[in-house]
Amino acid sequence: MTAQRIRITGLVQGVGFRPNVWRLAQACHIAGTVRNDSSGVLIEAWGSESALAAFQQQLRTDIPPLAHIERLQITALEAACPHHDFRIIASESGEIHTGIVADAATCAACRADIFDVNNRRYRYPFTNCTHCGPRLSIVRTIPYDRANTSMAGFAQCPDCLREYTDPADRRFHAQPNACPTCGPKVWLEDMAGQAISADAGERDCLDTAQRLLREGHILALMGLGGVHLVCDASNATAVANLRQRKRRYQKPLALMARDLAVVRQYCRVSEAEAALLQSKYAPIVLLEAKVWLNGVSSVPFLGFMLPYTPLHALLLETWDTPLVMTSANLSEEPQCITLDETRQRMQGIADYLLLHNRPIVNRVDDSVARILGGKSRLLRRARGYAPEHIHLPAGFTDVPPLLAMGGELKNTFALVRDGQVILSQHLGDLEDARTGREYTHTLQLYRDLFQHQPQAIVVDKHPGYRSTQVGQQWAREQALPVIEVQHHHAHIAACMADNDWSLAGGQVLGIVLDGLGYGDDGTLWGGEFLLADYANYQRVGHFKPVAMPGGTQAILQPWRNTWAHLHALGWDNIAASFADLGLLQFLQQQPLATLETMLARGLNSPLSSSCGRLFDAVAAALDCSRANISYEGQAAIELEALAAAAPDSVQPYPFAIAKNAADCWEIDPAPLWYALLHDLQNGTQRATIAARFHQGLIRVIVELAQRLRVEYPDIQAVALSGGVFQNTLLFNGINQQLTDAGVRVLTHQHVPTNDGGIALGQAVIGAARGKV
């Protein structure tokens, strides 16, 4: 007999790993024990050398669907076997080094259970097993045992306990295991708190909820990581009412469909998109629309997801059309997660509440993804993905614990420990007070959950960001050093880490196109070409800075950016030459004298090289949300949709490229504007103009990238990052043209290209600077 201690780390708790080990040990005739502890899974095994070798091999290859092994370490064990069989023993606590698995969509076996009239879980909305169900949304601390989750208050009945204690059962140690006898309950109530009873012929409150939805009512549904507002997507009146009450007037609404066949009635779905929809992650997937759903989206794509809990599956059981499934909140606020909060905040928004009594510990929004360049790209990383960790690339050994605070918009934060980055779920825009409070609460929860004690705090250089201010305050209170990171450098570093770029991998040319970031020169950057590695960067190119008259107002009112660009060309001449255009007539009606004074005096008119503001300017020129926007990026999204409707081949608009006085390359859009205004004057189709802008931008960015590769021959790759790269036409065009030219291109896949990836970039920059 040979004895071994086998330490397994990774995502190995709460996924059925121990019963799988037990099964493999039985098959290999191994005696010993397996248990969870604060580092992962610990096995002590006795058997012949050949049996142990086979056991080790199967441990690596035969793993549960939700598990992920990071390391399997084997040491000799000098002890006699205490018994002759293999046993699962009690967990041990200690200093935490293991991870938490993300919430997972309902597996096929559990879905079959809830629709089987002979199964004791028939129509039970909280059915789950070790292969699916809640994880992050219900966990309070590690180890992931029932006592440490919001299921602690639900004692298991004898039948459930029998499953829970049987290693051969797929519900062995499934911590949220429950049934109608002993588990959480779901009920329906009106806005006065009165329970709604099922009518004759209705099986339960879910049948009643379906009837209310068909009648045009709006329901607030408590789900997995938060509450959704739900209505019939095919009922234009219900959708309009939801928009009015939620104050979400134009932003596209997420949809949920019963199955893939329903989705295909409304959208074109590729194999990659179908696989993503049906994956354990079950994100909202942005798809090309082929049927118009009145009021759901003003652009030609729809965001669909499939039911990812039994509750959703049962609610959609008889629906051949989609349901709107959007977060239960007022626009830009965090969604509700508690019963009291839902009852209070949904007054005047929902007509009825579909609630349950399994507490939601951690708010987890739906993830959003899109297939670009044949790969899944996350636009929002939340349910299904967070908080699964990201490995630090090669070279980042012995990095001390760090806390990276993230940005202001689409905030996430990151914990660095044990050679890994734990990236939080999407938290939202910290400009909103509720989201700001949720941010500090979730930060503390993660630090407690992972027993994280950072040795430094990493923040964005922008002094006005709430994340920066909270980080600086915590650093002062705990006497920790603060590492400030430039916003666009963080974008590039996030892209490098997303591609497992090693610390010694050399410099890349980072092309970062986004809305705004605080620049080293005190201006607002956003169209940047940076020569960068993890520790340092050099600005080698950018878009020519243009004023933002009114500051934040220029973000909310796109026409201000159009006027600023035309003003930079010489407003009087432009106004005289193109006086007959509707655009110029609109602009002449605005308070231009006030804006002129602001620019002359430098009042609230910061200079910005933002590519996002250039998109806004062109969009407003084509009357895409010209006067106002109601959500971030609206004008640019409408401009992209307009360009997608143009002929396949158009002549790109010209841009100028030259070095400025600081010996830095500048892209000047002045030639674009003259050509665009002449096209408007000549009656050229708006879609053609939009396409010419996109193609011109693609061409000039690729041209400058090639010039910089010649000027800096040590460039190893080109990294694309920033929220503007969510634009399909721009991303595909630049990525394809650079790739065709033999350039190695790094793009985001596992973390968002928008500010949702900033915290990862901050984390690796902070780690790299600690290594230099």
Sequence and secondary structure as in RCSB ss.txt:
>XXXX:A:sequence
MTAQRIRITGLVQGVGFRPNVWRLAQACHIAGTVRNDSSGVLIEAWGSESALAAFQQQLRTDIPPLAHIERLQIT
ALEAACPHHDFRIIASESGEIHTGIVADAATCAACRADIFDVNNRRYRYPFTNCTHCGPRLSIVRTIPYDRANTS
MAGFAQCPDCLREYTDPADRRFHAQPNACPTCGPKVWLEDMAGQAISADAGERDCLDTAQRLLREGHILALMGLG
GVHLVCDASNATAVANLRQRKRRYQKPLALMARDLAVVRQYCRVSEAEAALLQSKYAPIVLLEAKVWLNGVSSVP
FLGFMLPYTPLHALLLETWDTPLVMTSANLSEEPQCITLDETRQRMQGIADYLLLHNRPIVNRVDDSVARILGGK
SRLLRRARGYAPEHIHLPAGFTDVPPLLAMGGELKNTFALVRDGQVILSQHLGDLEDARTGREYTHTLQLYRDLF
QHQPQAIVVDKHPGYRSTQVGQQWAREQALPVIEVQHHHAHIAACMADNDWSLAGGQVLGIVLDGLGYGDDGTLW
GGEFLLADYANYQRVGHFKPVAMPGGTQAILQPWRNTWAHLHALGWDNIAASFADLGLLQFLQQQPLATLETMLA
RGLNSPLSSSCGRLFDAVAAALDCSRANISYEGQAAIELEALAAAAPDSVQPYPFAIAKNAADCWEIDPAPLWYA
LLHDLQNGTQRATIAARFHQGLIRVIVELAQRLRVEYPDIQAVALSGGVFQNTLLFNGINQQLTDAGVRVLTHQH
VPTNDGGIALGQAVIGAARGKV
>XXXX:A:secstr
 EEEEEEEEEE SSSSHHHHHHHHHHHHT EEEEEEETTEEEEEEEE HHHHHHHHHHHHHS  TT EEEEEEEE
E  S  SSSSEEE      S        B   HHHHHHHT TTSTTTT TT  BTTBB STTTB SSS  GGGBT
TTTS   HHHHHHHT TTSTTTT TT   TTTS  EEEEETTS B    TT  SHHHHHHHHHHTT  EEEE SS
SEEEEEETT HHHHHHHHHHHT  SS  EEE SSHHHHHHHEE  HHHHHHHTSSS  EEEEEESS  TTT SSS
EEEEE   SHHHHHHTTT SS EEEEESSSTTS    SHHHHHHHTTTT SEEEEESS   S     EEEEETTE
EEEEE  TTTTT  EE  TT TT   EEE   SSSB  EEEETTEEEE    B TTSHHHHHHHHHHHHHHHHHT
T   SEEEEES TT HHHHHHHHHHHHHT  EEEE HHHHHHHHHHHHTT  TTS  EEEEEEEEEEE TTSSEE
EEEEEEE SS EEEEEEE  EE TTTHHHHH THHHHHHHHHHHHHHHHHHHTTTSHHHHHHHTS HHHHHHHHH
HT S  EE  HHHHHHHHHHHTTSS S  SSTTHHHHHHHHHHHTS S       EEEE TTS EEEE HHHHHH
HHHHHHTT  HHHHHHHHHHHHHHHHHHHHHHHHHH TT   EEEESGGGG HHHHHHHHHHHHHTT  EE  SS
S SSGGGHHHHHHHHHHHHHH 
